[in-house]
Amino acid sequence: MNKSFFKIKARRRKIILSILVFIFYTATFYAQTTYCNPINISYRFCIKKDNWGWISGTQSYREGADPTMLVFKKEYYLFVSKSGGYWHSKDMIAWDFITTNDLPWEEYAPTVVEMNGEVYFMAAGQKLYKTSDPKSGKWTYIRNYKFSSFTDPCLFLDDDKRLYLYYGSADNLPLYGIELDVKNNFEPIGKIQPMVSLHLDKYGWENKGEDQLLNIPKSWLEGAWLNKYRGKYYFQYASPLQGKEYNDAVYIGDNPLGPYTIAKQNPYAYKPTGFAFGAGHGNTFQDNYGNYWHTGTVGVNIYHLFERRINLIPAAFDKEDNLYSNSYLADYPHYIPNKNLKGNTDLFTGWMLLSYNKKVETSSVLENFNPENAVDENIRTFWSAKTGNKGEWLSLDLEKEYTVRAIQINFTDKDTELLGRADYKPYQYVIEYSNDKKNWEVLIDKSNNANDYPHDYFELSKSVKGRYFRITNHNVPDGKFAISGFRIFGRGNDKLPKSVVNVKIERNDSDKKKATLTWDKVSNATGYIVRYGLAKDKLYLNHQVYSDTSATILSLDKDAEYFYVVDAFNESGITKGK
């Protein structure tokens, strides 16, 4: 046999090996059934830098807030403020981006509604558009309105095909509503009606909490949304504006334009703690199987007041028709269901966070941006390398071998000057794992990544056992290689925490909207979750802490009585409180 025969044979082996490697890496993270908040979409950079609302520095930032999710022809469309377009998905996991010159992208708070096989769009600029094919990006302008104090619109189509418009955003004005005449160029019908107002003296969730980072008013009322369930109208609103306490609460009425009465179970969507905190100014919708969901706004707020992201939280109506959402560990991996769950909102995978406060080593450290910031479960703190050069890395020691099921990488755009959706290379990197810190295996290869995902999430199709995990930079869009959360999820094999004991509750005498809980430390607990609500079987709200053995609850109705329980968790699972 001649040499060319062996060359051909070697070439074939290389091709086969390359195909097998491609199949392995693709299978590792392709067929996902779970998601992790903040959701994994291509958040846009601001289009210009100004001095209004800046918190620190003068660099660019990504923004995304005020989400509206629409199900149209059994597919999902996500509209987000200041995004330069909207997203489309068939499963709420993988998203593709659609842009168009037909819509006003620099206006806040987009809202959409389906009517007679067409989608209608409006944002804060008061212009109304429609399309029969949102995938095409082609929209038709219909008309403009001239309402005063107009922003944050919501379009609602009732069962009788009557269309209503709600709007408002202020610290001293109510939210408003009015009917639109669908047969007469969507002309307003009748007088504008006030819907709901703030009651800061009574409802704790409407008050600005302890998040003093943001220079904002004491409170703010905005983000109207309406759902109908079993003949009742559920009017939702957001307060107090940005920050950790940002939430949606709900009123109930018999007619679209009211009057409305505050619901007993409030706030409806609330997540003041954890990595991706905040749940305000979103919408409530049903997926293709009839399950309810709530979208909301996550505060990042490092560089700007409006540096924000989007989360997705399961929701439902209980047997007494109370609307509630389940934000329990909502920034850990959750399943996307493929059937009707009949009101069950427990979609948690059971995969625990393995990376919290674990040992970190890095290739370099920019002063004041330390390695431990990448594992402290705070989206506002981050590690930064000195450069954005290829080869900068961060290595994590889980301190023992764990079974790993998912990884989320949360990048921080440190020292970026990018604006809008410029033509730039996205984050490119490689993640490896090892059991001895000497022999490394590639787990995720994104060295040729073409998708701009600053909160990249990977559900591994096959779990791996590892102690060390390392991410190595190949490219950053601009600036430096920086990470706010290198989050590893899976399960440990140690004992579950013991039950929390000696829980003490003190309702604030001077302000009944607040309560403080304390409890004894559990030796093998990583953290704790306080669940609370108006009945023992309706503990719909929660407050999560890690090393602390106390929690201050700020979201109470001053006239209501509450039940509390404290759960303990570690890398092996959760021990529910008694």
N, C-alpha and C positions, 0 to 999 in steps of 0.2 A: 504493500500500500504506500502511496506517495504522501508527502507532507500536507498537500492541500486537503486530503481526506480528513486528516486529524484536525486541521484548522476549521473545516466545516463542522465537524463533530463538536469541537470546543465552542464554536459560535452558537450552535444549537443549544448546547447546555446553558450558555449565558442567557439566551433568550428565554428558555424555559424557567431558569432560576429567576429572572426578572419578572416574569409573569406570576410566578408563585409568590414572590415578595410583594408584588402589587396587590394580589388577591388577599394576602394576609393582612397588610396594612389597611386595605379598604374595608375588609370585614371587621377590623378592630373597632372602627368607629362609624360605619356607614348606616347600618339598619337600626337606628335608635328608636326606642319606644318611650324615652323619658326626656325631660327638659330640666333646666336649673335656672333660677332667677339670679341676676337680671337676664331676660331672654336674649338669645344669641342672634342679634341682627346687626346690620351695618349702620350704626349710629353715625350721623353726619357731624362734621366739624362746623362750628359757627361760620357765617359767611363774612363777618367783619368783627374786628376787635374794637371795643369802646370802653369807657370808664364806668358805665352804669352797671351796678350790680356785681362788680368784681369783688372777690373775697380776698385773694392774694395773687400777686403777680399780674402780669399783663399778657400772658400767653394765650394761645387758642385753646379751645375746649370742644368736646362733643356734647350734643344736646339731643334730647328726645323725651317728650312728656305729653300729657293730656291725650292718652290713647283712646281710639274707638275701633273696636273689632266688629267686622260685618261678615256674616255668612251669606254668600251669594252663589246660587247654583252649586251648593254643597262644597264650596271652597272658601277659604278664609282670606280676608283683606284687612290689613292693619294700617290705620291712618294715625300719624304721630306729628305733633307740632314741629315745625322747623326742620323737616327731614328731606326736602327736595324731591319727594315722591312718596310712594307707599309700598307696602310689602304684600306678597301673595304667597299662600301656602295651601297644600292639600291635606296637611296633617297637624298643623300648629307646631311642628318641630323644625322642618327645613323651610327656609323663607327665600324667595327671590324678590328682587327690587324692581319696581316699575316707576319710571319717571315720565313727565309730560310737561309741555309748555302751556297746557290749557288751564292749569289750576294755579291759584295764588299760594305758593309754598312758603312765603315769608309771613303768613298770617297764622296766629295761634289757634289752637283748639279746634281741629277739624271734626266735623260730625257727618255721618252718612246714614241714609235710610233707603231700604228697597221699597219700591212702589210700582206695581203693574209691570214687573219684569225689568225695571230700570233702577239704577242707583243714583240718588241725589246727594250732592255734596255742598256743604257750607262751612266756612270758617269765620274768624272774627271780623273779616272785612265785609260781611253781610252780602256777598255775592252768592247766587244759587246756580249750580251746574248740574248736569245729568249725563249719564252714559248707559248704554245697554250692554257694553262690553268693557268692564274695568281692566281686563288684561291688556287691551289694546293701548291704553293710555290716552284715548281720544274722548274728550269731554265737550259738551255743548253748553255755552253760557245761556242762562235763562233770564235773570233779572238781578237788580240790586235793591237793597232795602235802606231805610234811613232812620232806624230806631236809635234813640238816644241811650247812652250808657250800655252800649251793646258790646258784648264779647262772650266767649265760651258758649257757643250755641249748641243746642241739642234738638234734633228733629225726631219726632215720634209719630208713627202711623198707628192709629187705633184700629180695632177689628172692623169698625164700620167704615173704614177707608178715609176717615177724617184726619187731617194732618195738623200737628201742633209744633210750635217753635218755642223753645225755652232759652233763656240767656241771662247773663249777669256776672259781674266780678267786681267786688268792692268790699271795703271794710265797714261801710255804714249804709248800704242799700240792700234790699231783698233781691232774690232771683225772680225773674218775670216769665210769664207765659202768654201766648196768644195763638189763636187758630189761624191757619192759612187756607185759602180757598183754592183747592186743587183744580177746580173747573174754570177759574177765572184768573189765570196767570199767577197763582199763589198769592193773591192779594190778602192782606190781613183782614180778619173778620172780628168786628167788635172792638172792645177796649183791651188794652194790655192789663193783665192781672198780676198782682204780686203773689208769689208762691210761698216762699219760706224766708225767714230771717234768722240772724244769729241770736242766741240767748246765752251770753258768756257767763252770766251769774249762775246758771243752772247746769249747763252741760260741759263737763270737763274736756271732752274731745274737741270742742270748738276753740279752746284756748291754746295759745302758744305754749309749748312745753318747756323743758329744760335745755333744749338745743339752742344755745345762745350764739352759735356760729354765724347765723344769718341775721342781717340787719333788716328785719321785716316788721310790719305792725304787729300789734298784740294778737290780731286774728284777721281772717279774710274769708269771704264767702264766694264760692265760684263752682264751676264744674257741674252744671245741672245734667241729670240723666233720668230717664223714665222707663220703667218696665210695667207690664200688666200681668197679673197672676190671679186666676180664679175670680175675675171681676173687680179686683182692687188694683189701684194705681200706686206704684212704689216710686216716689220721687226722691232721687238721691242728690246729694250735694257734697262738696269738698270744703274742708277747713283744716288747719288754720292758715295754710299756705306754706308749701315747701317743708323741709326739715323732717325729722324722725317721726313727729306726731301727725304728719299729713295723712288724712283719712277721708273716707266717704261714709256719711251717715244717711238715714232714710226716714222719710215721712210716708204716711199712707192716706189715701183718699178714695172717694167713690166716683170722682169725675176727673178728667185730665187737667182741668184748670182749677181744681180744688173745690172746697177748702181741704187742707191737709192737716193731719195730726201726727205728732212725733211718734215713731214706732217705739215699742218697749225695748227691743233688742238693738242697742246702739253702742258705739259706732259699728257700722255694718262691715266695712273693710278697714283693717287696722293692723299695722305691723311696725311698732316703734323701735324694735330691736333687731339684732342679727346683722348679717353682712349686707344684705340688700333691704334696707329699711324704707318705710313709707309705702302707702297704698292708696293715696288720694288721687282725685281727679282722673277717674277712669270710666269704664262703662261695664254694664252687665249684659251678657249674651248667652245664648244656648249654642252648643256645638252640634254637629250632625247627628248626634245620638240623643239629644235632648238634655244633656248635662249643662248646668249653669256654670259660668266662669265670670270672674271679675278681673279687668285689667286695671293697672294703677301706675303711679309715678314714683320712682325711686330717686331719692336725693343723693347726689354725689357731692356737689357743691364745694369742690376743692378750689377751683379757679374762678367760678362764676356762680351767681345765684341760680342760673338756669342750666347748670351742668347736671343733667338728669338722665335716667334710664327707665325701662319699662319692665313691670313684672306681671305675672299671670297667676291667679289664685283661684282654686276651686270654690264654688259657691252653691247654695241650695236654698230651698224653702223647707222649713221643718213641718211637723204635723199640725202645728198651730198657725201655719202660714207666715212664720217669721223668716225674713230674708237674712241670711248670714253667710259669711265666707270663712274659710279655714286657712288661716295664715300660720298654723303650727309648723315650725321648721320649713317655711315656704321657700327659703333660699337653699334648701337641700334638694337633691334629685327627686322628682315626682313623675309618676306615670301619666301619659296621655291615654285615656281609655278609648277602646274601640266598640263600646256598647253603652247602653243606658244603665247608669249605676243606681237609679231609683233614689236619688237624694243623698247618696253616700259621697262625702267630700274627702275621705281619707285616701288620698292617692300617693302618700309617702312610700317610697321604695323600701325604707328600712336601712338604707345605706347611710352610715354615720360619717361625720367629718373626722378624718384621721390626722389631719395636718395642723390642727390648732396648737399654737405655741411650741411646735417642734423645732429641733435644731436646724439652723440654716447656714450654709456657706455660699459665698458668692465670688465671682471673678474680680469684682471691684465694688466699691461703695462710694457713692456721691455723699458728701458731707450732709448730715442731718436726715438722710433717707436710708435708715438702717435695715439690714436683712430681715430682722424679726417682724418688720411691718408687713411683710408678705404673708404672714401666717397668724396675724392677730385678730382676724375676723372684723376688720374695720375698713370699709371701702374708701374712707377718706385718708388713710395712711398708706404709704407704699415704700417699697425698696426701689432705689434707682442705682443702676450702674453708672460709672463715670462717663460712659460713651454709649452710643447706639451701634457700635461696631459688631460685625460678625465675630462670634466666639465668646461674647459676654455670656455668663451663665449663672444660674442659681441652683443649688443642690439642697435637697431636703432629706433629713434623717428622721424617719418615723419612730426610731428607737427600738423597734422590733419588727418582725415580719408580719404584714397584714395581707388580707385578701382585698384587693382593690377592684372596684367595679366602675368608677367614673372619675373624671378629672375635669375641673373647670379652671381656666386661665383667665384672670382678670388683669388686663394691661392698663397702665396709666400713661397717657400721652404727655410725658414729661418734656418740657422745652420745645414743644412742637409749634411751628408757625403755619401749619396747613390751614386752609380755609375752604369751606364747602366740600364738594365731592370732587376734589382735584384729581388729576391723573397721577396716582402714587402707588407704590408697591405696598401691600398690606403687611401685617406682622407675619414673619416666616421664622420657623423654629423647629427644633426636634426635641422630643421628650423621651428620655431613656430611664430604665430602672435597673436595680442591682440588689443583690443580697449581701455582697461583701465589699462594695465600694471599689472593686477592682475590675470586675467583669460586668460590662454594661450591655443591655439589650435595648434596641430601639423599640419603643412602644407606639409612638405617634410621630410620623414624619410629615411635617408641614413646611419643609424647606422650600418647596415650590408652590406654596399656597397662593391662590389668586383671589380669595374672599376676605373682605375687610371685616373681621369679627373681633372686637376688642374684649368680648366676654365669651371666648370660645369654650364650648362644652363638649365632652366626649363620653358617651356611654360605651364601655368596652363590651364587645359582643362575647368575649370570653374573659373571665376574671383572671388577674395575674396576682402572684404572691411576691411581694417585694418589701424591702425596708428603705432603700434609697431611691429617690426620684430626682431627676435633673432635667432642667430645661435650658437649652442652648440657643442663643439668638443667631439667626441668619440674616434678618432684616427687620428694621422698624420703619414705619411710614415716614417718621421725622423725629428728631430729638434723640432722647436716650432710651435705653432698654430698661423699662420700669414695670413693676408688678405690684398691684394692691392685694391680690389674693391668688396664691398658688394652692388650690383647694383639692385635696385628695379624699375620695369617698369610698367606703367599703364597710367591712365588719371585722372586729377583733374577736378573739376567743377567750378573753378574760371574763371574770364574773361581772354581772350587771351591778350597778350601784345598789346600795341598800336604800330602803325607803326614807324619804325625808321626814324628820321628826321635829317636834317642838316648834311648830309654826306659830308665830305670833302676828296678829293683825292689828294695826292702829289706824283708825280712821281719823283724818285730820279734823280737829274740833273747830278750827277757824275757817276751814275750807273743806267741806264734805265731798268735793269733787276729787279729792286725793286720798290715798291710803298707802301705808308702808307696811311691807311684810318682812319678817326676819325668820331665820330657821337655823338649825344646827348644820354644820358642815358635814358632808358625806365624804369619807376619805378617798374613795375611788371614783368620785364623780368628776366629769369634765365641766359640767354646767347644770343649770336648772331652768325649768320653764314653769312660770306661774300661769295657771289657767283659771279664769274667773268668768262669772256671768250671773244672771238673775235667778237661776235654778240649778239644782245639782246635776241635771241632765242637759243643761244649756250653758256649758262653760265655753262659750264661743270665742272669747278674747284671750290673749296670752301675752306674756312679757318674758323674754329670754335673757339670762345672764350666764356668764361663764364662771370665773373664779369667785364672784361675789356671793354672799349668803344673805342678800337683802334685795328688795325691789320696791321702787316707788311707782304706784299706779296713778296716772294722771287723767284717766278717761272716764270718770264716773259721773253718773247722774246724781246730783246732790241729794235727791229725795228717794233714791232707790237703795235697797239692801242687796248685798252681793255674797255669793259663795266663792270660795277660793280653794285651790289645791296646788301643791308644788310637786312637779315631777323632777327626777334626777336622770342624767344621761351621761354616758361615756362612749368610747369607741366601739363597745360591744352592743349597745342598745339603750333602751329607755325603761326606767322603772316608774310606773305611774303612781302618783300620790294617792293616799287613801282619804 
